[in-house]
Amino acid sequence: MNRLFKQLRAMLVKDKHRTITVANNFRDLVLQKNPTAKLTAAVVTSVGVTVLIVGARHTHWLQPWEFGAYDHMVRLRPPDKIDNRLLVVTVTEEDIQKWGNPLPSATINKLLTKLESYQPRIIGLNIYRPGEKNLGVGVVNKDNTIGVCKFSSLKTSEIAPPSSLPEYNIGFNDLIPDSSDRTVRRALLFGESTDQNCSTEYSFAALLSISYLEKQGIKHDFENDNWVLGDKVIPRLQEKPGSYENLNLRGYQILLNYRHPDFLARQVKLTQVLNNQINPDWVKDKLVIIGNTASSLDRGISTPYSAMPNQPGGTPGVLIQAQIVSNILSTVLDNKPQIWYWSNFAEIGWIWLWALVGGTVAWRLRNPLMFLVAGGTSLGVLLGICYFLFLQAGWVPVVPPAMALVITGVGVIAYSAYRTEIETRIIIVQVEKQQEAIAQLSALLKEPTRIPEIQLHAGVADTPQRNTGDFLLSGRYQITRVLGSGGFGSTYIAKDTQRPGSPVCVVKQLMPARRDTRFMQVARRLFDAEAEILLVLGKHPQIPDLLAYFEENNEFYLVEEYVKGNMLSRELSASDFQSEAYVIEMLKSVLQVLKFVHEHRVIHRDIKPENIIRNSLDNKLVLIDFGAVKKMQPPSNETELATVAIGTRGYAAPEQLAGHPRLSSDIYALGMIGIQALTGIPPHDLPINPNTGNVEWRQYVTVSDKLANILDKMVCYHFNERYQSASEVLDDLSKLINLY
């Protein structure tokens, strides 16, 4: 707390003459309410969180969550129509029990011959028959049959192809599951091998697709290191695809755009084909793939669909080969896009964008419950965008931006709460000093004194040329216009000549009632405490910034932000009755400010139409002229109890006039303004009920009972029957807003 207090005070540096000179960070003070300045804080936080999230990605820490989100979106997609170009002949447990394991060559040859008689476009045999010489006996056109082999790896040896099929009709059927969860999300279409027997560069699926498309007049080629089929390009994975980090990109890999397993292709059993139990049209001109689905032969491998309750935990390799073939054919013949993704820099920008969203939303709301709602909505928007792009085959990060949004938002909320707590503690200290100084000043003002009256001292309004002889107040503020003046102080429009462009500001002169040492010491403490409070409260967009404060020639000065606009008193003329909608909106606007002020345990003490300005830039109401510092001035004729109380007759609450203001005293004053707006009658002209002490005003205007009840509760004579906080009034007003 002490550190923050010193930082706040460092903005204003006092010299030996007790003149406060604005420090070099004056610009930050002026811009602290500017949305751009607030955005800067959110940007800094969002950048830090983005760096943290990107670093976590590079360590693979987020990869399981990102893959989980990807798989979930795959499962959520509406299924495509079944691919009628394919037919899958499965070798099931029943088949191997009937025909044996491994399948005899005669059985496979009979199957190939039977299928060939149905005139398929191409047949793929995804069953290992290493070195077999009799495969395809009886088949008229062996060029129409594609066989498989398998590359060697660290754990397994190569599996040779059948020697009876030509070398150009052999493709490898290796799959590349992700090492983190052994799930297949990519397909290897082309690769190089140093194996002696399985040396083909073409994958089984790529070779089947090429053969199928060539018979349709579509040739394949490589252009600029990309595989081209007809006029369609099947781009290879490059850089860091999607959520992958440090991926081995050897060979020609693509992201596999799955079909739903239930809508992949027609499936028939080996025995059904051999027993003539299938329709020949299911085979004619089709791409037929033969392979094992028996769990004893192929336990399968995980896919994004494996987590579905109605799907097996492992998908047989033949069905994954069918997925790859269908993916390629759908791209070339159906214009179905391949899975695409953004560059690494674009993904970082995407993460930072949502971190900035979280930070900005949190900075504007600064309320955990409201951020929970707004943050949840933002997350819903993020998920919706990601899912929509995924339906267009775009894989953009989901988990990292979601984490960035939440972490940044929570961080800003926590920091905001911490700063508010520290600032509130500081203000509480200053309020205690303020109360002590007010009590002492009240006692001193009651004491008889021979000190000359303050009226003997000339003010700036009368002698604009000060002792320095340079027409400048404190050597920098050039008075250009007098806004108002009295015997005990004046308010001026001035130019700050020590800032670029000489920006306009408001200078308030406060002349203490006496100049004796005791009085000045107490008045000085009150002035400093009030200034420290205003320094913090000025962060609210509807309270003017305190730019500087200083003392010169035993007179005190506040330099504040200039708010261009008209006082609310000009809108509340006696001849003009305001509508209920106007009053509700006015109350709501000022209550939002009071909510902020009261959260810092500060009482305004002098709320009246003259101290509320409608800003001409944004039409918002601005609360000015906090009243505690006025206690250093002598009594005013406006109130009989001014020596004890601060406030304006008619607007000041009874307990405030008795010298015991409370937070609800400000609510009383605002309620009186609301009644004045409805009736057109100044508060001090309204009758008082002698029995209750409450103001009687309803007979002067027709108003809804709901609004009238709210105003009556705001201006109750007894403070304990009044609203105790601005939030309570706002809650009741919110129920009326939709009615107008």
C-alpha positions in Angstrom: 0.0 0.0 0.0 2.8 2.4 0.9 4.5 1.8 -2.5 1.3 2.5 -4.4 0.6 5.6 -2.3 4.1 6.8 -3.1 3.5 6.2 -6.8 0.3 8.2 -6.7 1.9 11.0 -4.8 4.9 11.0 -7.1 2.6 12.2 -9.9 2.6 15.6 -8.1 5.8 16.8 -6.6 5.9 19.6 -4.0 8.6 22.2 -3.7 9.7 24.3 -0.8 7.0 26.9 -1.5 4.4 24.2 -1.2 3.7 24.7 -4.9 2.8 21.5 -6.6 4.4 21.1 -10.0 3.0 18.5 -12.4 5.5 15.7 -13.0 6.6 14.3 -16.3 3.9 11.7 -16.3 1.2 14.4 -16.5 0.1 12.9 -19.8 -0.6 9.6 -18.2 -2.7 11.4 -15.6 -4.7 13.3 -18.2 -5.2 10.1 -20.3 -6.0 7.7 -17.5 -9.8 7.9 -18.3 -9.2 7.8 -22.1 -10.3 4.5 -23.6 -7.0 4.3 -25.4 -5.1 4.5 -22.1 -7.3 1.7 -20.7 -6.8 -0.3 -23.8 -3.1 0.0 -23.4 -3.2 -1.7 -20.0 -5.3 -4.5 -21.6 -2.9 -4.7 -24.5 0.1 -5.1 -22.2 -1.6 -7.8 -20.1 -2.8 -9.6 -23.2 0.6 -9.6 -24.8 2.1 -11.1 -21.6 -0.5 -13.8 -21.5 -0.1 -14.6 -25.2 3.6 -15.1 -24.7 2.8 -17.4 -21.8 0.3 -19.4 -23.9 2.5 -19.6 -26.9 5.4 -20.8 -24.7 3.1 -23.5 -23.2 2.2 -24.6 -26.7 5.8 -25.1 -27.7 6.4 -27.4 -24.7 3.5 -29.6 -25.9 1.7 -28.9 -22.7 -1.5 -27.9 -24.5 -1.4 -30.5 -27.2 -3.7 -33.1 -25.6 -6.3 -30.5 -25.0 -6.0 -29.1 -28.5 -6.2 -32.5 -30.1 -9.2 -33.2 -27.9 -10.9 -30.1 -29.1 -10.1 -31.0 -32.7 -11.5 -34.5 -32.4 -14.6 -33.2 -30.7 -15.2 -30.8 -33.7 -14.7 -33.7 -36.1 -17.4 -35.7 -34.3 -19.7 -32.7 -34.2 -19.7 -32.2 -37.9 -22.9 -33.3 -39.7 -22.1 -36.4 -41.7 -21.6 -36.4 -45.5 -23.5 -38.7 -47.7 -22.0 -42.2 -48.1 -19.2 -42.4 -50.7 -20.8 -44.7 -53.4 -17.5 -44.7 -55.3 -16.1 -47.2 -52.8 -16.8 -50.7 -51.7 -15.1 -52.3 -48.8 -14.8 -56.1 -48.6 -14.1 -57.1 -45.0 -12.6 -60.2 -43.7 -14.4 -60.8 -40.4 -14.0 -63.3 -37.6 -16.7 -65.4 -39.2 -14.8 -65.4 -42.5 -11.5 -66.6 -41.0 -13.3 -69.3 -39.0 -14.8 -70.5 -42.3 -11.9 -70.0 -44.7 -8.9 -70.2 -42.4 -6.2 -67.9 -41.2 -4.2 -66.8 -43.0 -6.6 -67.0 -45.9 -5.5 -69.6 -48.5 -4.3 -68.2 -51.8 -7.1 -70.1 -53.6 -9.6 -68.2 -51.5 -8.1 -64.8 -52.2 -7.8 -65.7 -55.9 -11.4 -66.8 -56.0 -12.4 -63.5 -54.4 -10.4 -61.4 -56.9 -11.8 -63.4 -59.8 -15.3 -63.0 -58.6 -14.9 -59.3 -58.1 -13.2 -58.9 -61.5 -16.3 -60.5 -63.1 -18.3 -57.6 -61.8 -16.2 -55.0 -63.6 -14.7 -52.8 -60.8 -12.7 -49.9 -61.8 -9.8 -50.8 -59.5 -9.2 -53.4 -56.7 -7.0 -52.9 -53.7 -5.9 -55.8 -51.6 -4.9 -54.5 -48.1 -3.8 -57.9 -46.9 -0.1 -58.8 -46.6 1.0 -61.6 -48.9 4.8 -61.3 -48.6 6.6 -62.8 -51.6 3.6 -64.8 -52.7 3.9 -65.9 -56.3 0.4 -67.4 -56.9 -1.6 -64.3 -56.0 -3.9 -63.4 -58.8 -4.0 -66.7 -60.5 -7.1 -66.7 -62.7 -7.3 -62.9 -62.7 -7.4 -61.6 -66.3 -6.0 -58.1 -65.7 -3.5 -58.0 -62.9 -2.8 -54.3 -63.6 -6.2 -53.6 -62.1 -5.1 -55.0 -58.7 -3.1 -53.0 -56.2 -1.1 -54.9 -53.5 0.6 -53.7 -50.3 3.8 -53.8 -48.4 5.0 -52.2 -45.2 8.1 -50.1 -44.4 10.4 -51.2 -41.7 10.6 -49.2 -38.4 12.6 -49.2 -35.2 10.3 -51.9 -33.8 9.2 -53.9 -36.8 10.8 -55.3 -39.9 9.6 -54.6 -43.5 6.9 -56.7 -45.0 7.5 -57.6 -48.6 4.9 -57.3 -51.3 3.5 -60.3 -53.3 6.0 -61.0 -56.0 3.2 -61.9 -58.5 2.0 -58.3 -58.9 4.0 -55.8 -60.9 6.2 -53.4 -58.8 4.3 -50.3 -60.0 1.1 -51.8 -58.5 2.5 -52.0 -55.0 1.9 -49.3 -52.4 2.9 -49.1 -48.7 0.0 -49.0 -46.2 1.9 -47.4 -43.3 -0.2 -45.2 -41.0 1.3 -42.3 -39.0 -0.6 -42.0 -35.6 0.3 -39.1 -33.4 2.8 -40.1 -30.7 0.9 -38.4 -27.9 -2.3 -40.5 -28.1 -1.7 -43.0 -31.0 -4.6 -41.4 -33.0 -4.5 -41.1 -36.8 -5.1 -37.6 -37.9 -2.7 -37.5 -40.8 -2.1 -39.6 -43.9 1.3 -40.3 -45.6 0.7 -40.3 -49.3 4.3 -40.5 -50.6 7.5 -41.6 -48.8 11.0 -42.9 -49.3 12.4 -46.1 -48.0 15.7 -47.8 -47.8 14.1 -51.2 -47.5 15.2 -53.9 -49.9 11.7 -55.3 -50.8 9.2 -52.6 -49.8 10.8 -49.7 -51.8 7.8 -48.1 -53.4 7.3 -44.3 -53.0 3.5 -44.5 -53.4 1.1 -45.2 -50.6 -1.6 -47.8 -51.1 -4.3 -45.1 -50.9 -2.5 -42.7 -53.3 -1.9 -45.5 -55.8 -5.6 -46.5 -55.7 -6.7 -42.9 -56.1 -4.4 -42.3 -59.1 -5.5 -45.5 -60.8 -9.2 -44.7 -60.2 -8.9 -41.1 -61.5 -6.7 -42.0 -64.5 -9.5 -44.2 -65.9 -11.7 -41.1 -65.7 -9.1 -39.1 -67.7 -7.6 -37.2 -64.7 -3.9 -37.3 -64.7 -1.6 -36.6 -61.7 1.7 -34.6 -61.5 3.9 -32.6 -59.1 4.1 -28.9 -59.5 6.1 -26.7 -57.1 6.5 -29.6 -54.7 2.7 -30.1 -54.6 0.7 -33.0 -55.8 -1.7 -32.1 -58.5 -4.7 -34.2 -59.7 -6.3 -32.6 -62.7 -6.9 -29.0 -61.7 -6.9 -29.8 -57.9 -4.0 -29.4 -55.6 -3.5 -31.6 -52.6 -1.1 -29.5 -50.5 1.4 -31.1 -48.2 1.8 -30.2 -44.6 4.3 -27.5 -44.0 5.6 -25.5 -41.1 3.6 -26.2 -37.9 0.3 -27.5 -39.0 -2.6 -26.8 -36.6 -1.7 -27.8 -33.0 1.3 -29.8 -33.9 4.7 -28.9 -32.5 8.1 -30.2 -33.7 6.3 -32.5 -36.2 8.4 -34.9 -38.4 7.2 -33.8 -41.8 9.2 -36.3 -43.9 7.4 -37.6 -46.8 4.2 -36.1 -48.3 1.7 -35.8 -45.5 -1.8 -34.3 -45.4 -4.4 -33.8 -42.6 -7.1 -36.5 -43.0 -10.5 -35.0 -43.5 -12.6 -37.9 -42.1 -16.0 -39.0 -43.1 -18.3 -40.3 -40.3 -17.6 -44.0 -40.0 -21.2 -44.9 -40.5 -21.3 -43.0 -43.8 -17.9 -44.0 -45.2 -18.7 -46.6 -47.9 -20.7 -49.7 -48.4 -19.3 -52.8 -46.7 -19.7 -56.4 -47.5 -18.2 -59.6 -46.1 -15.8 -61.9 -47.9 -18.2 -64.8 -47.6 -21.0 -62.8 -49.1 -19.0 -62.1 -52.2 -17.9 -65.7 -52.5 -21.5 -66.9 -52.1 -22.9 -64.5 -54.7 -24.9 -62.7 -52.0 -24.1 -59.1 -53.3 -25.5 -57.0 -56.0 -23.0 -56.8 -59.0 -23.9 -53.1 -59.3 -22.3 -52.5 -55.9 -19.0 -53.5 -57.6 -19.3 -52.2 -61.2 -17.0 -49.2 -61.8 -16.2 -49.0 -58.1 -13.0 -48.7 -56.2 -12.9 -51.9 -54.2 -10.7 -52.3 -51.1 -10.2 -55.7 -49.4 -8.9 -56.0 -45.9 -9.1 -57.5 -42.4 -11.6 -56.2 -39.8 -11.4 -59.3 -37.5 -10.2 -58.1 -34.1 -7.9 -61.2 -33.9 -6.1 -60.0 -37.0 -6.3 -56.3 -36.6 -6.9 -54.6 -33.3 -7.3 -51.3 -35.1 -6.0 -47.9 -34.3 -7.6 -44.8 -32.7 -9.3 -42.1 -34.8 -11.2 -39.0 -33.8 -14.4 -41.0 -33.8 -13.1 -43.7 -31.4 -14.4 -41.7 -28.4 -18.0 -42.1 -29.7 -20.0 -44.7 -27.7 -21.3 -46.4 -30.8 -17.8 -46.8 -32.4 -15.1 -49.3 -31.7 -12.0 -48.2 -29.8 -9.8 -49.2 -32.7 -10.6 -48.7 -36.4 -9.2 -51.5 -38.7 -6.5 -50.3 -41.1 -8.6 -51.1 -44.2 -11.2 -48.6 -43.1 -8.6 -45.9 -42.6 -7.2 -46.6 -46.0 -10.7 -46.2 -47.3 -10.9 -42.8 -45.5 -7.7 -41.6 -47.2 -8.9 -42.7 -50.6 -12.3 -41.1 -50.1 -10.6 -37.9 -48.9 -8.6 -37.7 -52.1 -11.5 -38.5 -54.4 -13.8 -36.1 -52.7 -11.3 -33.3 -53.1 -10.8 -33.9 -56.8 -14.3 -34.9 -57.8 -16.5 -33.2 -55.2 -14.5 -30.0 -54.5 -14.4 -31.0 -50.8 -11.6 -29.0 -49.3 -8.6 -30.4 -47.5 -8.1 -29.5 -43.9 -6.4 -26.1 -43.9 -4.7 -24.1 -41.2 -3.1 -20.8 -40.5 0.5 -19.9 -40.3 2.3 -19.8 -37.0 2.2 -16.0 -36.9 -1.5 -15.9 -37.8 -2.2 -18.3 -34.9 -0.2 -16.2 -32.5 -2.2 -13.1 -33.7 -5.4 -15.1 -33.2 -4.5 -16.0 -29.6 -3.5 -12.4 -28.8 -6.8 -11.1 -30.3 -8.8 -13.2 -27.8 -6.5 -12.3 -24.9 -7.1 -8.7 -25.8 -10.9 -9.4 -25.9 -10.7 -10.9 -22.4 -8.6 -8.0 -21.1 -10.8 -5.3 -22.6 -14.0 -6.9 -21.4 -12.6 -7.4 -17.9 -11.2 -3.8 -17.8 -14.6 -2.3 -18.8 -16.6 -4.4 -16.4 -14.3 -4.9 -13.4 -16.8 -7.2 -11.8 -16.3 -10.9 -11.5 -19.9 -11.9 -11.9 -20.4 -9.6 -14.9 -17.2 -10.9 -16.4 -18.4 -14.4 -15.9 -21.4 -13.6 -18.1 -19.6 -11.5 -20.6 -16.6 -13.9 -20.6 -18.8 -16.9 -21.1 -20.5 -15.1 -24.0 -17.1 -14.3 -25.5 -16.1 -17.9 -25.2 -19.3 -19.0 -26.9 -18.5 -16.6 -29.8 -15.0 -18.0 -30.0 -16.3 -21.6 -30.1 -18.9 -20.6 -32.6 -16.3 -19.0 -34.9 -13.9 -22.0 -34.6 -16.7 -24.5 -35.3 -18.0 -22.5 -38.3 -14.4 -22.4 -39.8 -14.0 -26.1 -39.1 -17.2 -26.7 -41.1 -15.3 -25.0 -43.9 -12.4 -27.4 -43.2 -10.4 -24.8 -41.3 -8.5 -25.9 -38.2 -7.9 -22.8 -36.1 -6.8 -22.9 -32.4 -9.6 -23.2 -29.9 -8.0 -24.0 -26.5 -5.1 -21.4 -26.6 -7.3 -18.4 -27.4 -9.9 -19.6 -24.8 -7.3 -19.9 -22.2 -5.8 -16.5 -23.2 -9.3 -14.9 -22.9 -9.9 -16.4 -19.5 -6.5 -15.9 -18.0 -6.2 -12.3 -19.3 -9.7 -11.5 -18.0 -9.2 -13.0 -14.6 -5.8 -11.3 -14.4 -7.2 -7.9 -15.2 -10.1 -8.4 -12.8 -7.7 -9.5 -10.0 -5.3 -6.6 -10.7 -8.2 -4.2 -10.8 -9.6 -5.5 -7.5 -6.2 -5.2 -6.0 -5.7 -1.7 -7.2 -9.2 -0.7 -6.1 -8.5 -2.2 -2.6 -5.2 -0.4 -2.3 -6.7 2.9 -3.5 -9.7 2.4 -1.2 -7.4 2.0 1.8 -5.5 5.1 0.8 -8.7 7.0 0.5 -9.9 5.7 3.8 -6.8 7.1 5.4 -7.3 10.4 3.6 -11.0 10.5 4.6 -10.1 10.0 8.2 -7.7 12.9 7.9 -10.4 14.8 6.2 -12.9 14.2 8.9 -10.4 15.2 11.6 -9.5 18.4 9.8 -13.2 19.2 9.3 -13.9 18.8 13.0 -10.9 21.0 13.9 -11.9 23.7 11.4 -15.4 23.7 12.7 -14.1 24.3 16.2 -11.7 27.0 15.1 -14.4 28.8 13.1 -16.5 29.0 16.3 -13.7 30.5 18.3 -13.5 34.4 18.4 -10.6 35.8 16.5 -9.1 39.1 15.7 -7.7 38.0 12.4 -8.9 40.4 9.6 -11.7 39.2 7.4 -10.8 37.3 4.3 -12.6 39.9 2.2 -9.6 42.2 2.8 -7.5 40.0 0.5 -7.9 40.5 -3.2 -8.6 37.5 -5.4 -7.4 36.6 -8.9 -10.6 38.0 -10.4 -9.7 41.4 -9.2 -5.9 41.4 -9.7 -5.1 38.9 -12.5 -1.5 40.1 -12.5 0.1 38.2 -9.5 3.2 39.0 -7.5 5.3 37.5 -10.3 4.0 40.1 -12.7 3.7 37.7 -15.6 -0.1 37.2 -15.7 0.5 33.5 -14.9 -0.8 31.7 -11.8 2.0 29.7 -10.2 4.1 30.6 -13.2 2.2 28.4 -15.7 -1.6 28.7 -15.6 -2.7 31.6 -17.8 -6.2 32.8 -16.7 -8.4 33.3 -19.8 -11.9 33.5 -18.3 -13.7 33.7 -15.0 -16.3 31.0 -14.6 -17.5 32.2 -11.2 -16.3 34.1 -8.2 -17.2 35.0 -4.7 -15.7 36.5 -1.6 -14.0 33.2 -0.7 -12.8 31.8 -4.0 -13.1 31.8 -7.8 -13.2 29.3 -10.6 -11.3 30.1 -13.8 -10.7 28.7 -17.3 -6.9 28.7 -17.8 -4.2 27.5 -20.2 -1.4 25.3 -19.1 1.5 27.1 -20.7 4.0 24.4 -19.8 2.3 21.7 -21.9 2.4 21.3 -25.7 -0.5 23.1 -27.2 -1.3 24.9 -23.9 -4.3 22.6 -23.1 -7.3 24.2 -21.4 -8.0 23.4 -17.8 -10.1 24.6 -14.8 -8.4 26.3 -11.9 -10.4 26.5 -8.6 -9.2 29.0 -6.0 -10.0 28.3 -2.4 -9.4 31.1 0.0 -9.4 30.0 3.7 -11.5 31.8 6.2 -8.5 32.8 8.3 -4.8 33.2 7.8 -3.6 32.5 11.3 -1.1 29.6 11.7 -3.3 27.2 13.5 -6.1 27.5 11.0 -3.8 27.3 8.0 -2.2 24.1 9.3 -5.6 22.4 9.6 -6.8 23.8 6.3 -3.7 22.6 4.6 -4.2 19.1 5.9 -7.8 19.1 4.7 -6.8 20.4 1.3 -4.1 17.8 0.9 -6.4 15.0 1.9 -9.2 16.2 -0.4 -6.7 16.4 -3.3 -5.4 12.9 -2.7 -8.9 11.6 -2.8 -9.8 13.5 -6.0 -6.6 12.1 -7.6 -8.0 8.6 -7.3 -11.7 9.4 -8.0 -10.7 11.3 -11.1 -10.1 7.9 -12.8 -13.8 7.5 -13.3 -14.9 8.7 -16.8 -17.7 10.9 -15.2 -15.5 12.7 -12.7 -13.0 15.3 -13.8 -9.3 14.5 -13.5 -7.3 16.3 -10.9 -4.3 17.5 -12.9 -2.4 19.3 -10.1 -2.9 21.0 -6.8 -0.8 23.7 -5.1 -0.7 26.5 -2.5 0.3 30.0 -3.3 0.2 33.1 -1.0 -1.9 31.2 1.6 -4.5 30.3 -1.0 -5.2 26.8 -2.3 -5.7 25.8 -5.9 -7.1 22.7 -7.7 -6.3 22.3 -11.4 -8.8 20.0 -13.0 -9.8 18.6 -16.4 -12.0 21.0 -18.3 -15.4 19.4 -19.1 -17.2 21.3 -21.9 -20.9 21.2 -21.5 -23.9 22.7 -19.6 -24.9 22.4 -16.0 -27.9 20.3 -15.2 -29.5 23.3 -13.7 -30.1 24.7 -17.2 -32.2 21.6 -18.0 -34.2 21.9 -14.8 -35.8 25.3 -15.3 -39.0 26.0 -13.4 -41.0 26.2 -16.6 -40.0 22.8 -17.9 -41.3 19.5 -16.5 -39.1 16.5 -17.4 -40.5 13.1 -18.3 -40.2 10.0 -16.2 -37.9 8.5 -18.8 -35.6 11.5 -18.5 -35.5 11.3 -14.7 -34.8 7.6 -14.7 -31.9 8.0 -17.2 -30.5 11.0 -15.2 -30.7 9.1 -11.9 -29.1 6.0 -13.4 -26.2 8.1 -14.9 -25.4 9.9 -11.7 -25.9 6.7 -9.5 -23.3 4.9 -11.6 -20.8 7.6 -10.5 -22.0 7.6 -6.9 -21.6 3.8 -6.9 -17.9 4.2 -7.7 -17.4 7.1 -5.3 -19.2 5.3 -2.4 -17.2 2.1 -3.0 -14.2 4.2 -2.1 -16.0 5.3 1.1 -16.2 9.0 -0.1 -19.2 11.3 0.4 -19.6 14.0 -2.2 -21.4 16.3 0.3 -22.7 18.8 -2.2 -24.7 17.2 -5.0 -26.9 19.7 -6.7 -27.8 20.6 -10.4 -25.0 23.2 -10.5 -22.4 20.4 -9.7 -23.6 18.1 -12.5 -22.5 18.9 -16.1 -23.7 17.3 -19.2 -20.6 16.6 -21.3 -21.1 17.9 -24.8 -18.7 15.3 -26.2 -20.6 12.2 -25.1 -23.8 13.6 -23.5 -22.9 11.9 -20.2 -23.4 13.6 -16.8 -20.2 14.5 -15.0 -20.1 15.0 -11.2 -18.0 17.9 -10.1 -17.1 20.0 -7.1 -16.7 17.6 -4.2 -17.6 19.6 -1.1 -15.3 18.7 1.9 -12.6 21.2 1.0 -15.1 24.0 1.2 -15.1 23.7 5.0 -11.9 25.8 5.1 -14.1 28.7 3.8 -16.3 30.8 6.1 -20.1 30.4 6.5 -22.3 31.0 3.6 -25.7 32.7 3.8 -27.3 29.8 2.0 -27.5 27.6 5.1 -28.0 28.4 8.8 -25.7 25.6 9.8 -22.9 26.1 7.3 -20.4 26.4 10.2 -21.0 22.8 10.9 -22.3 21.3 7.6 -21.3 21.3 4.0 -24.0 21.3 1.4 -26.7 23.3 -0.2 -30.1 24.1 1.4 -32.8 21.9 -0.1 -30.5 19.3 -1.4 -28.5 18.5 1.8 -29.9 15.7 3.9 -31.0 16.4 7.5 -28.2 14.4 9.1 -25.7 16.3 6.8 -27.1 19.7 8.0 -26.5 18.4 11.5 -22.9 17.8 10.7 -23.1 14.0 10.3 -23.1 13.2 6.6 -23.4 9.6 5.4 -23.2 7.8 2.1 -27.0 7.9 1.9 -26.8 11.7 2.2 -25.7 11.8 -1.4 -28.6 9.6 -2.4 -31.0 12.1 -0.6 -29.6 15.0 -2.7 -29.9 13.1 -5.9 -33.4 12.1 -5.1 -34.3 15.8 -4.5 -32.9 16.6 -8.0 -35.1 13.9 -9.5 -38.2 15.4 -7.7 -37.2 18.9 -9.0 -36.9 17.5 -12.5 -40.5 16.1 -12.4 -42.2 19.0 -10.6 -40.1 22.0 -11.8 -40.1 23.1 -8.1 -36.7 23.8 -6.3 -36.4 21.5 -3.2 -36.3 24.3 -0.7 -39.8 25.4 -1.9 -41.4 22.1 -1.3 -43.5 21.6 1.8 -42.4 19.3 4.6 -44.7 17.0 6.5 -44.5 18.1 10.1 -45.2 14.6 11.4 -42.7 12.6 9.3 -40.2 15.3 8.2 -40.5 13.9 4.6 -40.9 16.1 1.6 -44.4 16.3 0.1 -44.3 16.6 -3.7 -46.6 14.0 -5.3 -49.5 16.5 -5.5 -47.6 18.6 -8.0 -47.1 16.0 -10.7 -48.6 12.9 -12.2 -46.1 10.1 -11.9 -46.1 6.3 -11.8 -46.2 4.8 -8.3 -43.1 2.7 -9.0 -40.9 5.7 -9.7 -42.5 7.8 -7.0 -41.8 5.1 -4.4 -38.2 5.0 -5.4 -37.8 8.8 -5.1 -39.6 8.7 -1.7 -37.2 6.1 -0.4 -34.3 8.2 -1.7 -35.4 11.3 0.2 -36.6 9.8 3.5 -36.0 12.1 6.4 -34.6 9.3 8.5 -31.4 8.0 6.9 -32.0 4.4 8.2 -35.2 4.3 6.1 -33.4 5.5 3.0 -31.5 3.5 0.3 -28.1 2.7 1.9 -26.2 2.4 -1.4 -26.3 3.5 -5.0 -26.4 -0.1 -6.1 -29.8 -0.7 -4.3 -31.3 2.3 -6.2 -29.9 1.1 -9.5 -31.4 -2.4 -8.9 -34.8 -0.9 -8.4 -34.5 1.5 -11.4 -33.4 -1.3 -13.7 -36.9 -2.8 -13.3 -38.4 0.4 -14.7 -36.0 1.1 -17.5 -37.7 -1.4 -19.9 -41.0 0.3 -19.3 -40.0 3.6 -20.9 
